[in-house]
Amino acid sequence: MGLLTFSINVTLDGCIDHQEGIADDETHAFFTRLMDEGGAMLWGRVTYEMMESYWPAVASGDVEAAPAIRDWAVKLGAKPKYVVSSTRKNFPWTNSHHVVGDLRTEVQRLKDATPAGVLLGSGMLATELDRLDMIDEYKFLVHPRIVGHGPTLYQGGLPGTRRLEMVSTKPLRNGAIAMHYRRERS
């Protein structure tokens, strides 16, 4: 069984707006490593649509991008992508799959079928999966910014505190800090 790892960009004040983080070669290298290590991606519809609107065009060369960025886009296209949505049924981007049915059952099935692990990259979906006690690890890239607006990490709330064990931290040259935590299980 693979682990479910929640990974996202977050500012010091908890903002997870994708436009507020530092987008440079170093942050892309961080997420490329995570994607390479995992067996599949798991997103909610909003994240899927945001990614779908840009990255396939980068991968195909329709959008000009640095070689490292294009390489990431190509790898992302090849990676299995699972999407949780109750409003959309068609997911045409290469290797995209609709998660249908009971969320706990289907995500557990995905974890069981993906020994390399599943990388979760959607804030609202992470809140729902954390409420179901399904997230095993957290790999946040904390950016040195205070933005004063949302959306914010776990703004929907959780039923209780999540106690975490630090696995590692790594400062990046751009001032961001890669933080890896594992859920403490009692």
N, C-alpha and C positions, 0 to 999 in steps of 0.2 A: 504494500500500500504506500502510495506517495503522500507527501505532506501538502497541505494547502497553505501557501505562503502569500500573505497580503503585502504588496509592495506599491508604494505611491510616493510622489513628490509632496512635501508638506513644508510650509513656512514655519517660522518660530511661533507664530500665533495660531497655528493649526489650519491655515488656509490650504485647500487642495485644488484650487483653481489652476488648471494646467498652464495658464498663461503667466502665472506668477513665479514659476521656478526658473532656474538658470538652465537654458538650453544650449549646451556647448558639447564639444567632443568628449569631455570627461564624464558628463552626466549620461550621454548616450552610450559610452563604453560601459558604465555601471549597469544600465538596463539591458544592454546587449548580453553581458555576462549572465544576468539573471535569466533572461530568456533562453540563452544557450543551455543553462543548467536544468531548466524545467522541461517537462514533457508536453505541457499544454498551457494555454492562456484561458482565463475565465473572466468574463466581463458582463456587466449589465448592458442594456440596450443603448443608453446614452453614451457610454464610453465606446461601445462598438461603433456607433454611428460617427462619433468624432474621429476615431481611428480610420474607419472606412472612407471617410471623406477626403483623406489626405494621403495615407501611406501607400495604397495601391498605385497611385499616380507617381509617387516617388520611385517605387520599385520598378515601374515600367519605363522610367525615364521621361515621363511627361512633365515632371516638375524638376527643375534644376536643383541638385543637391550635391554636397561633398561626398566623396567615395564612401566614407565611413557611415554616413547617414543612409546612402542608397543601400549599402550592405545590410544595415539594420532593417530597412524596409523589405528587402528581399527575404531575409530570415523570418521576419514577422509574417509575411505572406505564406511561407511554407509551414509555419507552426500551426498546429491544431488550435482553433479558437472556438470556445464554447460560450454561448450567449444566453443569458437569462432574460426573457422578455415575455410579458403577458399581452403585449399590444402588437408586436411584429412577429411574423412567422417566416419571412423569407430573408435569408442571409447569404447573398450571392458571392461575397468575397471568398477567395480560395481558402479551402480548409476550414470553413465556418460551419458550426453546428448549433442548432437550437436546443436548449435545455428545456424539456417539457416534463411536467409532472411535479410531484412533491419535491421542494427544493432540497430538503435534508437528504432524501433518498437518492436523488439524482446526483448531487454533489458528492455524496459518499461513494456512489457507483463510479463517478469520474476519478476520485482519488484512488479507489481500489484498482482501476484499470490503467493508472498512470504512475508506474513506479518511480519515474524521475520527478514527480511532483507537479502540482498545478499552481501557476502564478496568477493570483487574483489582483486585478488592477482597477477596481471600481469602488469608490467610496460608499455609495448607498448600498450596494450589494454586500460590501464588507460588513456593514452594520448589521444587515440581516443574517449573514452567516456567522457573525460573532454572537449574535443573540441565540443562534442554534448551537453555539459552542463548537464550531467546526474549524476555526482557524488555528493552525499549528504554529506558524511563525510569522514574524513581522519584519520586513526589510524596508525601512523608510529612508528616503533621501531627504534630510532636513536642510532647507535652504536658509541662508543668512538674511532673511527678509521678514519684516513685519508689515503686513499689507492692510490690516484693518477691515477686511470683508470676508465673505464666505464664497463658496461653500467651505465648511470646516470639517475636519476629521470627526466622525461620530456625532455630528450635530443632531442626529435622530435619537441619541442616547442609548445606553446599554442597561440591562437589568442589574448589573453589579460590576465591581472592579475586576479588571483582568490583571493578574500578577504575572510579571514577565521576568525571565532570566536573560541577562545580557550574554550574547554569544560573541559579538565583536562590534567595534566601532572603527571607522576609518575616515580621517579628514581628507577632503579633496582639495586640490590647489585652488579651486574657485571659491572656497569658503564653506561649501556644503559638507555635511557629515553623513556618511553611510552608517546606519544603525541597524544591527541585526539582533532581534530578540526572539526567544522561544517561549511559548506558553508554559507556565508552571502548572503541572497537573498534580492535584492532591490525591 
